[in-house]
Amino acid sequence: MDSSTREQSEVTKALNPDIAEGKFFAVVGYLAILCFVPLFLKRDNKFAQFHGRQGLILFILELAAAMLVVVPVVGEVIFRLAWFVFSVFSLAGIVKVL
């Protein structure tokens, strides 16, 4: 992404009241079970709703990975790897919001 596109993107974010109002809730949306906070409290904010839904997908996948722990040996390894991957995705989502 060149600098003019990046600057334009930042200006667009700064001017959009939906984004400014929903940033906190969008970040909270990536914190596991707290993904429900923007989904229920910011129903009229498309920005917060989008990130809340993304966080919900990650949360569902985290729960599915947690169920793999019952599989001996392999389940534990897969769970740890999945936890790391989901943590990276959550962090990437938070960075994108900010």
VOPAGU-2260 file (C-alpha; in pm, 1 decimal, decimal comma):
REM VOPAGU-2260
SITE   aa  ch    i         X         Y         Z
SITE  MET   A    0       0,0       0,0       0,0
SITE  ASP   A    1     152,8     333,7     -98,7
SITE  SER   A    2     158,8     632,6     135,2
SITE  SER   A    3    -121,8     826,1     -38,1
SITE  THR   A    4    -359,6     529,7     -10,3
SITE  ARG   A    5    -264,2     481,5     354,7
SITE  GLU   A    6    -321,5     850,5     430,4
SITE  GLN   A    7    -657,3     842,4     251,4
SITE  SER   A    8    -758,3     535,0     451,9
SITE  GLU   A    9    -664,9     704,1     780,2
SITE  VAL   A   10    -856,0    1020,3     685,2
SITE  THR   A   11   -1161,9     810,6     598,5
SITE  LYS   A   12   -1140,6     634,4     935,7
SITE  ALA   A   13   -1107,2     965,5    1119,0
SITE  LEU   A   14   -1408,8    1118,4     942,6
SITE  ASN   A   15   -1644,9     822,6     983,6
SITE  PRO   A   16   -1838,5     859,0    1312,1
SITE  ASP   A   17   -1933,6     488,5    1309,0
SITE  ILE   A   18   -1567,9     392,3    1328,5
SITE  ALA   A   19   -1477,7     647,5    1594,5
SITE  GLU   A   20   -1775,2     546,1    1809,5
SITE  GLY   A   21   -1726,7     171,7    1763,9
SITE  LYS   A   22   -1349,8     132,6    1806,4
SITE  PHE   A   23   -1359,7      29,5    2172,0
SITE  PHE   A   24   -1636,1    -222,1    2109,2
SITE  ALA   A   25   -1457,6    -353,1    1800,0
SITE  VAL   A   26   -1144,5    -423,5    2006,0
SITE  VAL   A   27   -1349,3    -592,5    2278,7
SITE  GLY   A   28   -1506,0    -808,0    2007,8
SITE  TYR   A   29   -1177,7    -991,5    1960,3
SITE  LEU   A   30   -1145,4   -1093,0    2326,5
SITE  ALA   A   31   -1299,0   -1444,5    2326,5
SITE  ILE   A   32   -1639,8   -1452,8    2498,3
SITE  LEU   A   33   -1653,7   -1073,2    2506,7
SITE  CYS   A   34   -1734,0   -1087,9    2134,1
SITE  PHE   A   35   -2099,5   -1072,1    2240,9
SITE  VAL   A   36   -2056,4    -720,5    2386,4
SITE  PRO   A   37   -2050,2    -535,0    2051,4
SITE  LEU   A   38   -2307,2    -773,0    1905,3
SITE  PHE   A   39   -2564,3    -679,0    2169,8
SITE  LEU   A   40   -2464,5    -326,6    2276,1
SITE  LYS   A   41   -2381,1    -172,5    1937,9
SITE  ARG   A   42   -2645,7    -315,7    1707,0
SITE  ASP   A   43   -2662,0       5,9    1503,6
SITE  ASN   A   44   -2284,4      35,7    1452,2
SITE  LYS   A   45   -2174,4    -157,4    1141,9
SITE  PHE   A   46   -1805,2    -126,7    1229,4
SITE  ALA   A   47   -1845,9    -277,0    1577,8
SITE  GLN   A   48   -2085,6    -541,9    1444,6
SITE  PHE   A   49   -1839,9    -652,5    1176,5
SITE  HIS   A   50   -1556,9    -696,8    1425,7
SITE  GLY   A   51   -1789,4    -857,4    1680,2
SITE  ARG   A   52   -1889,0   -1117,6    1419,3
SITE  GLN   A   53   -1524,4   -1179,4    1334,3
SITE  GLY   A   54   -1452,4   -1228,3    1704,3
SITE  LEU   A   55   -1750,0   -1465,4    1731,0
SITE  ILE   A   56   -1609,1   -1681,6    1451,8
SITE  LEU   A   57   -1274,1   -1695,5    1630,7
SITE  PHE   A   58   -1448,2   -1779,2    1960,0
SITE  ILE   A   59   -1643,4   -2066,1    1802,5
SITE  LEU   A   60   -1323,9   -2203,0    1649,4
SITE  GLU   A   61   -1149,2   -2170,6    1988,0
SITE  LEU   A   62   -1426,3   -2373,9    2150,1
SITE  ALA   A   63   -1396,9   -2639,0    1879,5
SITE  ALA   A   64   -1021,0   -2655,6    1932,3
SITE  ALA   A   65   -1071,4   -2682,8    2308,9
SITE  MET   A   66   -1282,2   -2993,1    2254,4
SITE  LEU   A   67    -981,8   -3159,7    2093,2
SITE  VAL   A   68    -805,4   -3171,5    2430,4
SITE  VAL   A   69    -987,5   -3494,9    2511,8
SITE  VAL   A   70    -795,9   -3671,2    2232,5
SITE  PRO   A   71    -483,5   -3817,2    2395,1
SITE  VAL   A   72    -145,9   -3663,9    2300,8
SITE  VAL   A   73    -243,2   -3529,8    1957,1
SITE  GLY   A   74    -536,4   -3328,6    2093,4
SITE  GLU   A   75    -316,5   -3136,1    2333,7
SITE  VAL   A   76     -66,7   -3049,9    2059,6
SITE  ILE   A   77    -339,0   -2941,7    1818,7
SITE  PHE   A   78    -506,7   -2733,1    2089,5
SITE  ARG   A   79    -184,1   -2549,3    2175,0
SITE  LEU   A   80    -113,0   -2480,4    1808,5
SITE  ALA   A   81    -471,4   -2365,0    1747,7
SITE  TRP   A   82    -461,2   -2142,1    2057,1
SITE  PHE   A   83    -146,3   -1975,7    1924,0
SITE  VAL   A   84    -298,3   -1924,9    1577,7
SITE  PHE   A   85    -623,2   -1782,1    1718,4
SITE  SER   A   86    -426,1   -1549,9    1946,9
SITE  VAL   A   87    -233,9   -1418,6    1646,6
SITE  PHE   A   88    -559,3   -1367,8    1452,6
SITE  SER   A   89    -717,9   -1185,2    1747,4
SITE  LEU   A   90    -414,2    -962,5    1785,0
SITE  ALA   A   91    -415,4    -890,6    1410,4
SITE  GLY   A   92    -783,2    -795,0    1433,5
SITE  ILE   A   93    -716,4    -560,8    1724,3
SITE  VAL   A   94    -426,9    -397,1    1539,6
SITE  LYS   A   95    -645,8    -354,6    1230,9
SITE  VAL   A   96    -914,3    -183,8    1440,4
SITE  LEU   A   97    -667,2      59,5    1590,7
